[in-house]
Amino acid sequence: MREIKFRAWHKKDKKMYEVIRMELDDNHGNMWVEVIRDGDYSCGMDEIELMQYTGLPDMEAKEMYELDIVERGSYRGIIKWDDIEARFRIYCDRGQIGFVNYPIDPSWKVIGNIWEHPQLSNITK
């Protein structure tokens, strides 16, 4: 079974945080995310960019998340969720490559993400 977890890029702090809890306010339809930020800290969805864990590690056993920048040889791309195919895919400057979501493909390496390392990719967010 795939582990479901998230991380969050805090827009004002310009830092990545681990998400420890998500809560939906049924009365108002608001969603709150609790992150580790000098202790627990709750923030609204408008304060962060939320990224889901793909469930797979890269070639160096680093967890791969949505909007991570990955490379393999001369290919470089961004991991994104594909709503139509209901799976994560790697969008590359040389086309679209299917992202295996069952056996681990150790050929990709996480080199950053679009928030902390925007200079690593010229692919639009």
Phi, psi and omega in degrees: 000137182282135177285132179254117177206167185224162168229164184223133173268116180276118187297319183282315181288338185058044180221154177266134179232150174282133177273127181252343178197146174233140184221136179253127177274103183298330183287327184240355179075015179273148177242135179242145179237134176256127182237163174271112183211089186052054189098181180287143182214128177263141179216156179279162181296336179286347180269348188226166166245120184267135179231133182266144174290135181284341184094000183234145172268162176272193184294344178249020178067022176273137180295138179257127180244159171307139180070015169284149174262128183234159175216156176209112184061234180269001179271136175224136181205179180242136177279125179224156176275134178256109182296324183291315182269353179053054177198163175282143177226159175256119179262116185250163176288349178250026180114192185250129181244131179298140180255115184291128181246023173233270175293142182290132176260101185283009185274346179264147179232129175286125179245357179160198175216167188290343183270313182274339185223056183297337181289346183282346182217141175260012179278135182290149183290000000 
